[in-house]
Amino acid sequence: MKLKHIYLLLAILGICYTWYYNIQYFNTVENANLIGFFQDAQQNFAGKSFGADLTVVCFTFFAFMIPESLRLKVKFWWVLIPLTFLIAVAFTFPLFLYMRENSLEKLKLKS
């Protein structure tokens, strides 16, 4: 199995795993909305720790993704920025790695 296929599987896992719990949250909370979701995520130090961790991961991901996408001419890389916040970095980071591998393969074919 190629590495790019592992990245694609991880992207699928990332969207399914995170959104399973997001759906559980929205199905169990009265008057569920996005603001309430973020407020509930900040209710204790454990949630704040996860939030801080994800913030640094997102900034690191963007710091890597943007110049790498421009260097390799990855198509539609910019779509991953809003998707990171709308879906999950657990989805967009492996999806970017899949897109990056595709670009690297195309560059090898041209050489």
Backbone torsions as a table, in degrees:
resi	resn	phi	psi	omega
1	MET	NA	132.9	179.7
2	LYS	-72.8	152.8	179.0
3	LEU	-58.4	-37.5	-178.9
4	LYS	-63.7	-31.3	178.2
5	HIS	-72.3	-34.1	174.7
6	ILE	-64.4	-41.9	177.0
7	TYR	-61.0	-41.7	179.8
8	LEU	-65.0	-41.6	176.4
9	LEU	-62.6	-39.3	178.0
10	LEU	-66.8	-35.2	176.5
11	ALA	-64.3	-42.4	178.1
12	ILE	-64.4	-44.5	176.4
13	LEU	-60.3	-41.7	-179.0
14	GLY	-61.5	-40.3	179.4
15	ILE	-75.4	-40.6	-178.5
16	CYS	-68.7	-45.0	-176.1
17	TYR	-66.7	-46.3	-178.7
18	THR	-71.9	-41.7	-176.5
19	TRP	-76.4	-19.1	171.2
20	TYR	-58.4	-47.3	-178.8
21	TYR	-74.7	-33.1	175.7
22	ASN	-62.7	-43.4	178.7
23	ILE	-64.5	-41.2	176.7
24	GLN	-58.7	-43.7	179.2
25	TYR	-60.4	-53.1	-175.9
26	PHE	-66.8	-24.5	176.8
27	ASN	-81.6	-18.8	-174.7
28	THR	-108.7	-12.5	-177.1
29	VAL	-100.0	132.4	177.0
30	GLU	-71.6	136.7	-178.2
31	ASN	55.1	47.8	-178.5
32	ALA	-66.9	132.8	174.4
33	ASN	-151.9	170.9	-175.1
34	LEU	-65.6	-38.7	178.9
35	ILE	-63.4	-43.8	177.5
36	GLY	-63.2	-36.9	178.0
37	PHE	-59.1	-48.6	-179.5
38	PHE	-69.4	-33.8	176.3
39	GLN	-66.1	-43.3	178.3
40	ASP	-65.1	-33.8	179.0
41	ALA	-68.3	-18.2	-178.2
42	GLN	-104.5	18.6	-174.1
43	GLN	-72.9	-24.2	-179.3
44	ASN	-145.4	175.8	-176.0
45	PHE	-68.0	-27.5	177.2
46	ALA	-66.0	-45.9	177.5
47	GLY	-64.3	-39.3	178.3
48	LYS	-66.4	-35.1	177.7
49	SER	-64.6	-45.2	177.0
50	PHE	-62.5	-40.0	178.5
51	GLY	-63.5	-43.2	178.4
52	ALA	-64.6	-41.9	179.3
53	ASP	-61.2	-47.3	-179.9
54	LEU	-66.3	-33.2	177.4
55	THR	-62.5	-46.2	179.3
56	VAL	-66.9	-40.3	177.6
57	VAL	-60.6	-43.7	179.7
58	CYS	-63.4	-45.9	179.4
59	PHE	-63.2	-39.9	178.3
60	THR	-65.9	-43.0	177.7
61	PHE	-58.8	-47.6	-179.5
62	PHE	-65.5	-38.5	179.2
63	ALA	-63.8	-30.5	176.8
64	PHE	-84.9	-45.8	-172.3
65	MET	-65.5	-45.5	-172.9
66	ILE	-62.8	-56.3	179.4
67	PRO	-65.3	-34.0	179.6
68	GLU	-67.3	-39.4	177.6
69	SER	-64.4	-42.4	179.0
70	LEU	-67.0	-41.5	-179.9
71	ARG	-62.4	-42.9	-176.2
72	LEU	-94.4	-0.2	-178.9
73	LYS	56.8	47.1	176.5
74	VAL	-70.0	128.0	-179.4
75	LYS	-78.4	143.0	174.2
76	PHE	59.4	24.4	-179.8
77	TRP	-60.4	-33.4	-175.5
78	TRP	-64.9	-22.1	178.2
79	VAL	-64.4	-27.1	-177.3
80	LEU	-68.1	-25.4	-179.3
81	ILE	-64.3	-56.1	177.8
82	PRO	-66.4	-32.9	178.6
83	LEU	-64.0	-29.1	177.1
84	THR	-60.0	-40.2	-178.1
85	PHE	-85.6	-28.9	-178.8
86	LEU	-84.5	-29.9	-177.5
87	ILE	-114.3	-75.5	178.9
88	ALA	175.6	145.8	174.4
89	VAL	-66.6	-25.6	176.6
90	ALA	-64.3	-20.1	175.6
91	PHE	-93.8	-48.8	-171.2
92	THR	-74.5	-32.6	-179.7
93	PHE	-65.2	-51.5	176.8
94	PRO	-66.3	-30.2	175.8
95	LEU	-64.2	-41.1	175.3
96	PHE	-60.8	-44.2	179.2
97	LEU	-60.6	-37.0	175.0
98	TYR	-63.3	-47.7	179.1
99	MET	-61.6	-39.4	179.3
100	ARG	-63.4	-44.1	178.7
101	GLU	-61.9	-39.4	176.5
102	ASN	-60.8	-43.9	178.7
103	SER	-64.3	-40.9	178.4
104	LEU	-63.5	-40.0	177.3
105	GLU	-61.7	-42.9	178.9
106	LYS	-64.1	-37.9	178.0
107	LEU	-66.4	-36.8	177.7
108	LYS	-66.1	-37.8	179.8
109	LEU	-66.8	-33.4	179.5
110	LYS	-73.5	-26.4	-176.7
111	SER	-75.7	NA	NA
